């Protein structure tokens, strides 16, 4: 097995945060498009 050093762990956390942020962005964007929030883009 690969022993994760500090650099790899930091990169993994950064990637996870980026993916979660992107998912939240897509979720909000979808709600705006569907018209849950009555506001134009």
Secondary structure, DSSP 8 states (H G I E B T S, - for coil): -----HHHHHHHHHHHHHHHHHHHHHHHHHHHHHTSS----
